[in-house]
Amino acid sequence: MKPVAITLGDPAGIGPEIIVKAFRDETELTRGCFVAGDVETLRQTSQALAAPGRPALPVALIESLQQLDGVPPRCVPVLQAIAPPQGVVVGRISAAAGRAAGDAVIWAARAALRGELAAIVTAPLHKEALHAAGFDFPGHTELLQAESAAHLGRPPGEVPVRMMLANNELRTVLVSIHLSLRQAIEAVNFDGVLQTLRITQQALGKALGRAPRIAVAGLNPHAGEGGLFGSEEREIIGPAIAAARAEGIDALGPYAPDTVFMRARTGEFDAVVAMYHDQGLIPVKYLGVEQGVNVTLGLPLVRTSPDHGTAFDIAGQGIADPASLLAAIRMARALSAAPHFRAA
């Protein structure tokens, strides 16, 4: 079985801490996983988490993926995939930390695209630090899209991706991702909604082994109330749903955004397509950040991540919860084992 790479994340945030805790607390789940990052960062983190009666978890440097099988249990295997970051201060934004986080993702993406990995699980990075390091991407999703497009020899626009947030109760897929609210509203167009429905159908169908039942949220209060509160549902979203249904996609709506997520949570739908970032993410995160998983649909690789950020306010205190990272590892394993799960 191919290994799963866990990227370092921003070394000034909680990424290294939740990684060490994941290997410490879930030996069986993390078997066959390794960290793409910096060995000294993980060793310092492991030492910081040591306590009376709980010695520091050993951190093993591996020089190739072939060495992973020889790493003993209750040990963190790390492949030095990046230049060691210099001058990183825990809890502070810096270009050095952003460079380390971005370089680790690039290394893992390229290894996955070469077919060397089963999946990648990305620990949180900080978008401002990433930008300070010179990466011209708002976050993981766009960076992975660019790497995938380059690998496939296509422009990024020809490798459309979507963000799905999921937990045990709810899945949401976003029409737009990292845009201002004004830009996100303007991005609600026929092609974008239809493309989102196609990607959701293809990816979830492969993961579930059957055609998913997809609800579509409206953009406006009460889904526009027949045009009283906006015309996007009538002029854009509804026609896109009709076009999707003509292609055999089981899509329904548009439904009022304030109730559709509750309906999906009770099992009426397999997923909700939301029109913009916060509309889709708030319901999932409200149910519990600790179980939420971010999945990027549309890539020629499996990528998951925790649905929380770098949490600089608690970094270095030893109190970060690894539950969402563990959920992301479980999801990555499940998707990589699903027959032909690739959304591209």
Sequence and secondary structure as in RCSB ss.txt:
>XXXX:A:sequence
MKPVAITLGDPAGIGPEIIVKAFRDETELTRGCFVAGDVETLRQTSQALAAPGRPALPVALIESLQQLDGVPPRC
VPVLQAIAPPQGVVVGRISAAAGRAAGDAVIWAARAALRGELAAIVTAPLHKEALHAAGFDFPGHTELLQAESAA
HLGRPPGEVPVRMMLANNELRTVLVSIHLSLRQAIEAVNFDGVLQTLRITQQALGKALGRAPRIAVAGLNPHAGE
GGLFGSEEREIIGPAIAAARAEGIDALGPYAPDTVFMRARTGEFDAVVAMYHDQGLIPVKYLGVEQGVNVTLGLP
LVRTSPDHGTAFDIAGQGIADPASLLAAIRMARALSAAPHFRAA
>XXXX:A:secstr
   EEEE   TTTTHHHHHHHHHHH TTTTTTEEEEE HHHHHHHHHHT BTTB    EEEESSGGGGGGS SS 
EEEEE S    S  TTS  HHHHHHHHHHHHHHHHHHHTT  SEEEE    HHHHHHTT   SSHHHHHHHHHHH
HHTS GGGS  EEEEE SS EEEES  S  HHHHHHT  HHHHHHHHHHHHHHHHHHHTS   EEEE SSGGGGG
GGTS SHIIIIIHHHHHHHHHTT  EEEEE HHHHHHHHHTTS SEEEESSHHHHHHHHHHT GGG EEEEESSS
S EEEESS   TTTTTSS    HHHHHHHHHHHHHHHSTT    
